[in-house]
Amino acid sequence: MHYLWLLIAIISETLGTTALQASQQFTRLWPSLAVIACYLVSFYFMALALKVMPVGIVYAIWSGLGIVCIAGIGYIVFGQKLDLAAVFGLSLIIVGILVIHIFSAATTH
């Protein structure tokens, strides 16, 4: 169940960051309100995951997958370019998360 909570936290954080870009520096009301709502949901579900998982592992997965997701959304939705170095770095983040998940005894499976 804790991985579901973490997934909800990641999705909410990604939606909040997308809304942050759409808010145009908090000059648009509805995207600005979406930022606040999404981050509240994200932190709530991250807190639920923290009941079972260590903070370092939760934060590494939450922030890492959030970075990868928002980079993809930035590319697809906002037309932001990713060069080869960016794609390579994002790939390393994914590999790091997989290493934690598959090999670390610090997390529950």
Phi and psi in radians as a Rosetta constraint file:
Dihedral C 1 N 2 CA 2 C 2 CIRCULARHARMONIC -1.138 0.35
Dihedral N 2 CA 2 C 2 N 3 CIRCULARHARMONIC -0.513 0.35
Dihedral C 2 N 3 CA 3 C 3 CIRCULARHARMONIC -1.240 0.35
Dihedral N 3 CA 3 C 3 N 4 CIRCULARHARMONIC -0.573 0.35
Dihedral C 3 N 4 CA 4 C 4 CIRCULARHARMONIC -1.131 0.35
Dihedral N 4 CA 4 C 4 N 5 CIRCULARHARMONIC -0.763 0.35
Dihedral C 4 N 5 CA 5 C 5 CIRCULARHARMONIC -1.062 0.35
Dihedral N 5 CA 5 C 5 N 6 CIRCULARHARMONIC -0.731 0.35
Dihedral C 5 N 6 CA 6 C 6 CIRCULARHARMONIC -1.158 0.35
Dihedral N 6 CA 6 C 6 N 7 CIRCULARHARMONIC -0.686 0.35
Dihedral C 6 N 7 CA 7 C 7 CIRCULARHARMONIC -1.092 0.35
Dihedral N 7 CA 7 C 7 N 8 CIRCULARHARMONIC -0.748 0.35
Dihedral C 7 N 8 CA 8 C 8 CIRCULARHARMONIC -1.089 0.35
Dihedral N 8 CA 8 C 8 N 9 CIRCULARHARMONIC -0.711 0.35
Dihedral C 8 N 9 CA 9 C 9 CIRCULARHARMONIC -1.089 0.35
Dihedral N 9 CA 9 C 9 N 10 CIRCULARHARMONIC -0.722 0.35
Dihedral C 9 N 10 CA 10 C 10 CIRCULARHARMONIC -1.166 0.35
Dihedral N 10 CA 10 C 10 N 11 CIRCULARHARMONIC -0.788 0.35
Dihedral C 10 N 11 CA 11 C 11 CIRCULARHARMONIC -1.099 0.35
Dihedral N 11 CA 11 C 11 N 12 CIRCULARHARMONIC -0.763 0.35
Dihedral C 11 N 12 CA 12 C 12 CIRCULARHARMONIC -1.104 0.35
Dihedral N 12 CA 12 C 12 N 13 CIRCULARHARMONIC -0.736 0.35
Dihedral C 12 N 13 CA 13 C 13 CIRCULARHARMONIC -1.107 0.35
Dihedral N 13 CA 13 C 13 N 14 CIRCULARHARMONIC -0.718 0.35
Dihedral C 13 N 14 CA 14 C 14 CIRCULARHARMONIC -1.138 0.35
Dihedral N 14 CA 14 C 14 N 15 CIRCULARHARMONIC -0.740 0.35
Dihedral C 14 N 15 CA 15 C 15 CIRCULARHARMONIC -1.136 0.35
Dihedral N 15 CA 15 C 15 N 16 CIRCULARHARMONIC -0.680 0.35
Dihedral C 15 N 16 CA 16 C 16 CIRCULARHARMONIC -1.112 0.35
Dihedral N 16 CA 16 C 16 N 17 CIRCULARHARMONIC -0.718 0.35
Dihedral C 16 N 17 CA 17 C 17 CIRCULARHARMONIC -1.212 0.35
Dihedral N 17 CA 17 C 17 N 18 CIRCULARHARMONIC -0.624 0.35
Dihedral C 17 N 18 CA 18 C 18 CIRCULARHARMONIC -1.110 0.35
Dihedral N 18 CA 18 C 18 N 19 CIRCULARHARMONIC -0.763 0.35
Dihedral C 18 N 19 CA 19 C 19 CIRCULARHARMONIC -1.128 0.35
Dihedral N 19 CA 19 C 19 N 20 CIRCULARHARMONIC -0.578 0.35
Dihedral C 19 N 20 CA 20 C 20 CIRCULARHARMONIC -1.061 0.35
Dihedral N 20 CA 20 C 20 N 21 CIRCULARHARMONIC -0.745 0.35
Dihedral C 20 N 21 CA 21 C 21 CIRCULARHARMONIC -1.137 0.35
Dihedral N 21 CA 21 C 21 N 22 CIRCULARHARMONIC -0.734 0.35
Dihedral C 21 N 22 CA 22 C 22 CIRCULARHARMONIC -1.230 0.35
Dihedral N 22 CA 22 C 22 N 23 CIRCULARHARMONIC -0.371 0.35
Dihedral C 22 N 23 CA 23 C 23 CIRCULARHARMONIC -1.261 0.35
Dihedral N 23 CA 23 C 23 N 24 CIRCULARHARMONIC -0.231 0.35
Dihedral C 23 N 24 CA 24 C 24 CIRCULARHARMONIC 0.909 0.35
Dihedral N 24 CA 24 C 24 N 25 CIRCULARHARMONIC 1.087 0.35
Dihedral C 24 N 25 CA 25 C 25 CIRCULARHARMONIC 1.040 0.35
Dihedral N 25 CA 25 C 25 N 26 CIRCULARHARMONIC 0.749 0.35
Dihedral C 25 N 26 CA 26 C 26 CIRCULARHARMONIC 1.065 0.35
Dihedral N 26 CA 26 C 26 N 27 CIRCULARHARMONIC 0.553 0.35
Dihedral C 26 N 27 CA 27 C 27 CIRCULARHARMONIC -1.700 0.35
Dihedral N 27 CA 27 C 27 N 28 CIRCULARHARMONIC -0.129 0.35
Dihedral C 27 N 28 CA 28 C 28 CIRCULARHARMONIC -2.000 0.35
Dihedral N 28 CA 28 C 28 N 29 CIRCULARHARMONIC 2.209 0.35
Dihedral C 28 N 29 CA 29 C 29 CIRCULARHARMONIC -1.090 0.35
Dihedral N 29 CA 29 C 29 N 30 CIRCULARHARMONIC -0.985 0.35
Dihedral C 29 N 30 CA 30 C 30 CIRCULARHARMONIC -1.146 0.35
Dihedral N 30 CA 30 C 30 N 31 CIRCULARHARMONIC -0.784 0.35
Dihedral C 30 N 31 CA 31 C 31 CIRCULARHARMONIC -1.097 0.35
Dihedral N 31 CA 31 C 31 N 32 CIRCULARHARMONIC -0.594 0.35
Dihedral C 31 N 32 CA 32 C 32 CIRCULARHARMONIC -1.130 0.35
Dihedral N 32 CA 32 C 32 N 33 CIRCULARHARMONIC -0.742 0.35
Dihedral C 32 N 33 CA 33 C 33 CIRCULARHARMONIC -1.151 0.35
Dihedral N 33 CA 33 C 33 N 34 CIRCULARHARMONIC -0.620 0.35
Dihedral C 33 N 34 CA 34 C 34 CIRCULARHARMONIC -1.115 0.35
Dihedral N 34 CA 34 C 34 N 35 CIRCULARHARMONIC -0.656 0.35
Dihedral C 34 N 35 CA 35 C 35 CIRCULARHARMONIC -0.995 0.35
Dihedral N 35 CA 35 C 35 N 36 CIRCULARHARMONIC -0.882 0.35
Dihedral C 35 N 36 CA 36 C 36 CIRCULARHARMONIC -1.090 0.35
Dihedral N 36 CA 36 C 36 N 37 CIRCULARHARMONIC -0.826 0.35
Dihedral C 36 N 37 CA 37 C 37 CIRCULARHARMONIC -1.101 0.35
Dihedral N 37 CA 37 C 37 N 38 CIRCULARHARMONIC -0.782 0.35
Dihedral C 37 N 38 CA 38 C 38 CIRCULARHARMONIC -1.142 0.35
Dihedral N 38 CA 38 C 38 N 39 CIRCULARHARMONIC -0.713 0.35
Dihedral C 38 N 39 CA 39 C 39 CIRCULARHARMONIC -1.219 0.35
Dihedral N 39 CA 39 C 39 N 40 CIRCULARHARMONIC -0.600 0.35
Dihedral C 39 N 40 CA 40 C 40 CIRCULARHARMONIC -1.085 0.35
Dihedral N 40 CA 40 C 40 N 41 CIRCULARHARMONIC -0.807 0.35
Dihedral C 40 N 41 CA 41 C 41 CIRCULARHARMONIC -1.073 0.35
Dihedral N 41 CA 41 C 41 N 42 CIRCULARHARMONIC -0.775 0.35
Dihedral C 41 N 42 CA 42 C 42 CIRCULARHARMONIC -1.050 0.35
Dihedral N 42 CA 42 C 42 N 43 CIRCULARHARMONIC -0.854 0.35
Dihedral C 42 N 43 CA 43 C 43 CIRCULARHARMONIC -1.187 0.35
Dihedral N 43 CA 43 C 43 N 44 CIRCULARHARMONIC -0.579 0.35
Dihedral C 43 N 44 CA 44 C 44 CIRCULARHARMONIC -1.085 0.35
Dihedral N 44 CA 44 C 44 N 45 CIRCULARHARMONIC -0.876 0.35
Dihedral C 44 N 45 CA 45 C 45 CIRCULARHARMONIC -1.253 0.35
Dihedral N 45 CA 45 C 45 N 46 CIRCULARHARMONIC -0.518 0.35
Dihedral C 45 N 46 CA 46 C 46 CIRCULARHARMONIC -1.149 0.35
Dihedral N 46 CA 46 C 46 N 47 CIRCULARHARMONIC -0.672 0.35
Dihedral C 46 N 47 CA 47 C 47 CIRCULARHARMONIC -1.094 0.35
Dihedral N 47 CA 47 C 47 N 48 CIRCULARHARMONIC -0.649 0.35
Dihedral C 47 N 48 CA 48 C 48 CIRCULARHARMONIC -1.113 0.35
Dihedral N 48 CA 48 C 48 N 49 CIRCULARHARMONIC -0.739 0.35
Dihedral C 48 N 49 CA 49 C 49 CIRCULARHARMONIC -1.102 0.35
Dihedral N 49 CA 49 C 49 N 50 CIRCULARHARMONIC -0.580 0.35
Dihedral C 49 N 50 CA 50 C 50 CIRCULARHARMONIC -1.189 0.35
Dihedral N 50 CA 50 C 50 N 51 CIRCULARHARMONIC -0.268 0.35
Dihedral C 50 N 51 CA 51 C 51 CIRCULARHARMONIC -1.145 0.35
Dihedral N 51 CA 51 C 51 N 52 CIRCULARHARMONIC -0.448 0.35
Dihedral C 51 N 52 CA 52 C 52 CIRCULARHARMONIC -2.026 0.35
Dihedral N 52 CA 52 C 52 N 53 CIRCULARHARMONIC -0.555 0.35
Dihedral C 52 N 53 CA 53 C 53 CIRCULARHARMONIC -1.941 0.35
Dihedral N 53 CA 53 C 53 N 54 CIRCULARHARMONIC 2.661 0.35
Dihedral C 53 N 54 CA 54 C 54 CIRCULARHARMONIC -1.163 0.35
Dihedral N 54 CA 54 C 54 N 55 CIRCULARHARMONIC 2.561 0.35
Dihedral C 54 N 55 CA 55 C 55 CIRCULARHARMONIC -1.040 0.35
Dihedral N 55 CA 55 C 55 N 56 CIRCULARHARMONIC -0.697 0.35
Dihedral C 55 N 56 CA 56 C 56 CIRCULARHARMONIC -1.109 0.35
Dihedral N 56 CA 56 C 56 N 57 CIRCULARHARMONIC -0.684 0.35
Dihedral C 56 N 57 CA 57 C 57 CIRCULARHARMONIC -1.239 0.35
Dihedral N 57 CA 57 C 57 N 58 CIRCULARHARMONIC -0.813 0.35
Dihedral C 57 N 58 CA 58 C 58 CIRCULARHARMONIC -1.019 0.35
Dihedral N 58 CA 58 C 58 N 59 CIRCULARHARMONIC -0.837 0.35
Dihedral C 58 N 59 CA 59 C 59 CIRCULARHARMONIC -1.179 0.35
Dihedral N 59 CA 59 C 59 N 60 CIRCULARHARMONIC -0.653 0.35
Dihedral C 59 N 60 CA 60 C 60 CIRCULARHARMONIC -1.083 0.35
Dihedral N 60 CA 60 C 60 N 61 CIRCULARHARMONIC -0.778 0.35
Dihedral C 60 N 61 CA 61 C 61 CIRCULARHARMONIC -1.231 0.35
Dihedral N 61 CA 61 C 61 N 62 CIRCULARHARMONIC -0.791 0.35
Dihedral C 61 N 62 CA 62 C 62 CIRCULARHARMONIC -1.057 0.35
Dihedral N 62 CA 62 C 62 N 63 CIRCULARHARMONIC -0.882 0.35
Dihedral C 62 N 63 CA 63 C 63 CIRCULARHARMONIC -1.262 0.35
Dihedral N 63 CA 63 C 63 N 64 CIRCULARHARMONIC -0.709 0.35
Dihedral C 63 N 64 CA 64 C 64 CIRCULARHARMONIC -1.094 0.35
Dihedral N 64 CA 64 C 64 N 65 CIRCULARHARMONIC -0.896 0.35
Dihedral C 64 N 65 CA 65 C 65 CIRCULARHARMONIC -1.191 0.35
Dihedral N 65 CA 65 C 65 N 66 CIRCULARHARMONIC -0.559 0.35
Dihedral C 65 N 66 CA 66 C 66 CIRCULARHARMONIC -1.081 0.35
Dihedral N 66 CA 66 C 66 N 67 CIRCULARHARMONIC -0.751 0.35
Dihedral C 66 N 67 CA 67 C 67 CIRCULARHARMONIC -1.062 0.35
Dihedral N 67 CA 67 C 67 N 68 CIRCULARHARMONIC -0.832 0.35
Dihedral C 67 N 68 CA 68 C 68 CIRCULARHARMONIC -1.110 0.35
Dihedral N 68 CA 68 C 68 N 69 CIRCULARHARMONIC -0.783 0.35
Dihedral C 68 N 69 CA 69 C 69 CIRCULARHARMONIC -1.105 0.35
Dihedral N 69 CA 69 C 69 N 70 CIRCULARHARMONIC -0.804 0.35
Dihedral C 69 N 70 CA 70 C 70 CIRCULARHARMONIC -1.221 0.35
Dihedral N 70 CA 70 C 70 N 71 CIRCULARHARMONIC -0.530 0.35
Dihedral C 70 N 71 CA 71 C 71 CIRCULARHARMONIC -1.126 0.35
Dihedral N 71 CA 71 C 71 N 72 CIRCULARHARMONIC -0.711 0.35
Dihedral C 71 N 72 CA 72 C 72 CIRCULARHARMONIC -1.155 0.35
Dihedral N 72 CA 72 C 72 N 73 CIRCULARHARMONIC -0.737 0.35
Dihedral C 72 N 73 CA 73 C 73 CIRCULARHARMONIC -1.143 0.35
Dihedral N 73 CA 73 C 73 N 74 CIRCULARHARMONIC -0.724 0.35
Dihedral C 73 N 74 CA 74 C 74 CIRCULARHARMONIC -1.022 0.35
Dihedral N 74 CA 74 C 74 N 75 CIRCULARHARMONIC -0.694 0.35
Dihedral C 74 N 75 CA 75 C 75 CIRCULARHARMONIC -1.187 0.35
Dihedral N 75 CA 75 C 75 N 76 CIRCULARHARMONIC -0.847 0.35
Dihedral C 75 N 76 CA 76 C 76 CIRCULARHARMONIC -1.338 0.35
Dihedral N 76 CA 76 C 76 N 77 CIRCULARHARMONIC -0.840 0.35
Dihedral C 76 N 77 CA 77 C 77 CIRCULARHARMONIC -1.508 0.35
Dihedral N 77 CA 77 C 77 N 78 CIRCULARHARMONIC -0.764 0.35
Dihedral C 77 N 78 CA 78 C 78 CIRCULARHARMONIC -1.779 0.35
Dihedral N 78 CA 78 C 78 N 79 CIRCULARHARMONIC 0.011 0.35
Dihedral C 78 N 79 CA 79 C 79 CIRCULARHARMONIC 1.193 0.35
Dihedral N 79 CA 79 C 79 N 80 CIRCULARHARMONIC 0.418 0.35
Dihedral C 79 N 80 CA 80 C 80 CIRCULARHARMONIC -1.408 0.35
Dihedral N 80 CA 80 C 80 N 81 CIRCULARHARMONIC 2.351 0.35
Dihedral C 80 N 81 CA 81 C 81 CIRCULARHARMONIC -1.475 0.35
Dihedral N 81 CA 81 C 81 N 82 CIRCULARHARMONIC 2.557 0.35
Dihedral C 81 N 82 CA 82 C 82 CIRCULARHARMONIC -2.118 0.35
Dihedral N 82 CA 82 C 82 N 83 CIRCULARHARMONIC 2.101 0.35
Dihedral C 82 N 83 CA 83 C 83 CIRCULARHARMONIC -1.518 0.35
Dihedral N 83 CA 83 C 83 N 84 CIRCULARHARMONIC 3.139 0.35
Dihedral C 83 N 84 CA 84 C 84 CIRCULARHARMONIC -1.062 0.35
Dihedral N 84 CA 84 C 84 N 85 CIRCULARHARMONIC -0.709 0.35
Dihedral C 84 N 85 CA 85 C 85 CIRCULARHARMONIC -1.093 0.35
Dihedral N 85 CA 85 C 85 N 86 CIRCULARHARMONIC -0.696 0.35
Dihedral C 85 N 86 CA 86 C 86 CIRCULARHARMONIC -1.139 0.35
Dihedral N 86 CA 86 C 86 N 87 CIRCULARHARMONIC -0.783 0.35
Dihedral C 86 N 87 CA 87 C 87 CIRCULARHARMONIC -1.088 0.35
Dihedral N 87 CA 87 C 87 N 88 CIRCULARHARMONIC -0.721 0.35
Dihedral C 87 N 88 CA 88 C 88 CIRCULARHARMONIC -1.105 0.35
Dihedral N 88 CA 88 C 88 N 89 CIRCULARHARMONIC -0.799 0.35
Dihedral C 88 N 89 CA 89 C 89 CIRCULARHARMONIC -1.088 0.35
Dihedral N 89 CA 89 C 89 N 90 CIRCULARHARMONIC -0.735 0.35
Dihedral C 89 N 90 CA 90 C 90 CIRCULARHARMONIC -1.122 0.35
Dihedral N 90 CA 90 C 90 N 91 CIRCULARHARMONIC -0.628 0.35
Dihedral C 90 N 91 CA 91 C 91 CIRCULARHARMONIC -1.117 0.35
Dihedral N 91 CA 91 C 91 N 92 CIRCULARHARMONIC -0.685 0.35
Dihedral C 91 N 92 CA 92 C 92 CIRCULARHARMONIC -1.117 0.35
Dihedral N 92 CA 92 C 92 N 93 CIRCULARHARMONIC -0.627 0.35
Dihedral C 92 N 93 CA 93 C 93 CIRCULARHARMONIC -1.081 0.35
Dihedral N 93 CA 93 C 93 N 94 CIRCULARHARMONIC -0.793 0.35
Dihedral C 93 N 94 CA 94 C 94 CIRCULARHARMONIC -1.081 0.35
Dihedral N 94 CA 94 C 94 N 95 CIRCULARHARMONIC -0.767 0.35
Dihedral C 94 N 95 CA 95 C 95 CIRCULARHARMONIC -1.072 0.35
Dihedral N 95 CA 95 C 95 N 96 CIRCULARHARMONIC -0.743 0.35
Dihedral C 95 N 96 CA 96 C 96 CIRCULARHARMONIC -1.044 0.35
Dihedral N 96 CA 96 C 96 N 97 CIRCULARHARMONIC -0.731 0.35
Dihedral C 96 N 97 CA 97 C 97 CIRCULARHARMONIC -1.151 0.35
Dihedral N 97 CA 97 C 97 N 98 CIRCULARHARMONIC -0.699 0.35
Dihedral C 97 N 98 CA 98 C 98 CIRCULARHARMONIC -1.111 0.35
Dihedral N 98 CA 98 C 98 N 99 CIRCULARHARMONIC -0.714 0.35
Dihedral C 98 N 99 CA 99 C 99 CIRCULARHARMONIC -1.061 0.35
Dihedral N 99 CA 99 C 99 N 100 CIRCULARHARMONIC -0.794 0.35
Dihedral C 99 N 100 CA 100 C 100 CIRCULARHARMONIC -1.033 0.35
Dihedral N 100 CA 100 C 100 N 101 CIRCULARHARMONIC -0.845 0.35
Dihedral C 100 N 101 CA 101 C 101 CIRCULARHARMONIC -1.149 0.35
Dihedral N 101 CA 101 C 101 N 102 CIRCULARHARMONIC -0.759 0.35
Dihedral C 101 N 102 CA 102 C 102 CIRCULARHARMONIC -1.421 0.35
Dihedral N 102 CA 102 C 102 N 103 CIRCULARHARMONIC -0.702 0.35
Dihedral C 102 N 103 CA 103 C 103 CIRCULARHARMONIC -1.899 0.35
Dihedral N 103 CA 103 C 103 N 104 CIRCULARHARMONIC -0.302 0.35
Dihedral C 103 N 104 CA 104 C 104 CIRCULARHARMONIC -1.388 0.35
Dihedral N 104 CA 104 C 104 N 105 CIRCULARHARMONIC 2.340 0.35
Dihedral C 104 N 105 CA 105 C 105 CIRCULARHARMONIC -1.499 0.35
Dihedral N 105 CA 105 C 105 N 106 CIRCULARHARMONIC -0.096 0.35
Dihedral C 105 N 106 CA 106 C 106 CIRCULARHARMONIC -1.345 0.35
Dihedral N 106 CA 106 C 106 N 107 CIRCULARHARMONIC -0.229 0.35
Dihedral C 106 N 107 CA 107 C 107 CIRCULARHARMONIC -2.027 0.35
Dihedral N 107 CA 107 C 107 N 108 CIRCULARHARMONIC 2.678 0.35
Dihedral C 107 N 108 CA 108 C 108 CIRCULARHARMONIC -1.545 0.35
Dihedral N 108 CA 108 C 108 N 109 CIRCULARHARMONIC 2.522 0.35
